[in-house]
Amino acid sequence: MKSLYIVDYWVPFPCSEYGGVVSLIAENDTDAFTILSQEKEFDESYVDRIMPNVVSAQKFKLQDDYESGIIDSFTT
């Protein structure tokens, strides 16, 4: 069963002035980390900060089967 993850953006100030949030669908924390760490638009210098934010993210179980991936991101 997949979940909707609401993950706080992990790039610290001042590179990310105000932060942000990323919404994605994933099977588990490892799947969410893989999806986020492979996204080309995110700064790869901070990959080590992704997993702690995935673990502490809000997660909502989905009843239907959706494709894994990023739904939306708002980052500064």
Phi and psi restraints in degrees (value plus and minus 20) as a CYANA .aco file:
   2 LYS   PHI    -113.1   -73.1
   2 LYS   PSI     142.8   182.8
   3 SER   PHI    -150.6  -110.6
   3 SER   PSI     134.5   174.5
   4 LEU   PHI    -110.4   -70.4
   4 LEU   PSI     104.1   144.1
   5 TYR   PHI    -125.9   -85.9
   5 TYR   PSI     114.6   154.6
   6 ILE   PHI    -134.8   -94.8
   6 ILE   PSI      82.1   122.1
   7 VAL   PHI    -128.1   -88.1
   7 VAL   PSI     109.6   149.6
   8 ASP   PHI     -87.7   -47.7
   8 ASP   PSI     118.7   158.7
   9 TYR   PHI     -84.3   -44.3
   9 TYR   PSI     119.2   159.2
  10 TRP   PHI    -120.5   -80.5
  10 TRP   PSI     -23.9    16.1
  11 VAL   PHI    -103.1   -63.1
  11 VAL   PSI     103.7   143.7
  12 PRO   PHI     -98.2   -58.2
  12 PRO   PSI     143.4   183.4
  13 PHE   PHI     -83.3   -43.3
  13 PHE   PSI     120.0   160.0
  14 PRO   PHI    -116.3   -76.3
  14 PRO   PSI     -22.8    17.2
  15 CYS   PHI     -81.8   -41.8
  15 CYS   PSI     -61.4   -21.4
  16 SER   PHI    -132.5   -92.5
  16 SER   PSI      84.2   124.2
  17 GLU   PHI     -80.5   -40.5
  17 GLU   PSI     -62.6   -22.6
  18 TYR   PHI    -143.2  -103.2
  18 TYR   PSI     -22.1    17.9
  19 GLY   PHI      72.6   112.6
  19 GLY   PSI    -161.3  -121.3
  20 GLY   PHI     136.4   176.4
  20 GLY   PSI    -190.0  -150.0
  21 VAL   PHI    -167.9  -127.9
  21 VAL   PSI     125.7   165.7
  22 VAL   PHI    -146.1  -106.1
  22 VAL   PSI     109.6   149.6
  23 SER   PHI    -127.4   -87.4
  23 SER   PSI     111.1   151.1
  24 LEU   PHI    -170.8  -130.8
  24 LEU   PSI     143.8   183.8
  25 ILE   PHI    -130.8   -90.8
  25 ILE   PSI     112.5   152.5
  26 ALA   PHI    -172.6  -132.6
  26 ALA   PSI     140.0   180.0
  27 GLU   PHI     -96.1   -56.1
  27 GLU   PSI     -54.8   -14.8
  28 ASN   PHI    -181.6  -141.6
  28 ASN   PSI    -198.3  -158.3
  29 ASP   PHI     -82.1   -42.1
  29 ASP   PSI     -58.6   -18.6
  30 THR   PHI     -84.8   -44.8
  30 THR   PSI     -62.3   -22.3
  31 ASP   PHI     -83.4   -43.4
  31 ASP   PSI     -62.6   -22.6
  32 ALA   PHI     -82.3   -42.3
  32 ALA   PSI     -64.3   -24.3
  33 PHE   PHI     -79.7   -39.7
  33 PHE   PSI     -65.0   -25.0
  34 THR   PHI     -80.1   -40.1
  34 THR   PSI     -66.1   -26.1
  35 ILE   PHI     -80.7   -40.7
  35 ILE   PSI     -67.0   -27.0
  36 LEU   PHI     -90.0   -50.0
  36 LEU   PSI     -59.4   -19.4
  37 SER   PHI     -93.0   -53.0
  37 SER   PSI     -40.0     0.0
  38 GLN   PHI    -115.0   -75.0
  38 GLN   PSI     -24.0    16.0
  39 GLU   PHI     -90.9   -50.9
  39 GLU   PSI     101.8   141.8
  40 LYS   PHI     -88.5   -48.5
  40 LYS   PSI     -46.4    -6.4
  41 GLU   PHI     -97.9   -57.9
  41 GLU   PSI     -32.1     7.9
  42 PHE   PHI    -114.5   -74.5
  42 PHE   PSI     125.7   165.7
  43 ASP   PHI     -85.6   -45.6
  43 ASP   PSI      95.2   135.2
  44 GLU   PHI     -93.4   -53.4
  44 GLU   PSI     -28.2    11.8
  45 SER   PHI     -86.3   -46.3
  45 SER   PSI     -39.3     0.7
  46 TYR   PHI    -135.3   -95.3
  46 TYR   PSI       4.8    44.8
  47 VAL   PHI     -77.1   -37.1
  47 VAL   PSI     -53.9   -13.9
  48 ASP   PHI     -86.1   -46.1
  48 ASP   PSI     -33.7     6.3
  49 ARG   PHI    -115.0   -75.0
  49 ARG   PSI     -26.0    14.0
  50 ILE   PHI     -91.2   -51.2
  50 ILE   PSI     -70.4   -30.4
  51 MET   PHI     -78.1   -38.1
  51 MET   PSI     -63.8   -23.8
  52 PRO   PHI     -78.9   -38.9
  52 PRO   PSI     -55.1   -15.1
  53 ASN   PHI     -93.6   -53.6
  53 ASN   PSI     -52.8   -12.8
  54 VAL   PHI     -85.8   -45.8
  54 VAL   PSI     -65.3   -25.3
  55 VAL   PHI     -81.8   -41.8
  55 VAL   PSI     -59.1   -19.1
  56 SER   PHI    -110.1   -70.1
  56 SER   PSI     -17.2    22.8
  57 ALA   PHI     -87.7   -47.7
  57 ALA   PSI     134.7   174.7
  58 GLN   PHI     -91.7   -51.7
  58 GLN   PSI     116.3   156.3
  59 LYS   PHI    -150.4  -110.4
  59 LYS   PSI     114.2   154.2
  60 PHE   PHI    -146.7  -106.7
  60 PHE   PSI     100.5   140.5
  61 LYS   PHI     -85.5   -45.5
  61 LYS   PSI     118.5   158.5
  62 LEU   PHI    -124.6   -84.6
  62 LEU   PSI     117.6   157.6
  63 GLN   PHI    -102.0   -62.0
  63 GLN   PSI     -53.7   -13.7
  64 ASP   PHI    -115.5   -75.5
  64 ASP   PSI     143.6   183.6
  65 ASP   PHI    -111.9   -71.9
  65 ASP   PSI      92.9   132.9
  66 TYR   PHI    -131.9   -91.9
  66 TYR   PSI     137.5   177.5
  67 GLU   PHI     -92.1   -52.1
  67 GLU   PSI     116.6   156.6
  68 SER   PHI     -88.8   -48.8
  68 SER   PSI     124.5   164.5
  69 GLY   PHI     132.2   172.2
  69 GLY   PSI     152.7   192.7
  70 ILE   PHI     -96.1   -56.1
  70 ILE   PSI     110.0   150.0
  71 ILE   PHI    -111.1   -71.1
  71 ILE   PSI     -66.6   -26.6
  72 ASP   PHI    -179.2  -139.2
  72 ASP   PSI     130.3   170.3
  73 SER   PHI    -162.7  -122.7
  73 SER   PSI     119.2   159.2
  74 PHE   PHI    -147.4  -107.4
  74 PHE   PSI      90.6   130.6
  75 THR   PHI    -153.5  -113.5
  75 THR   PSI     132.3   172.3
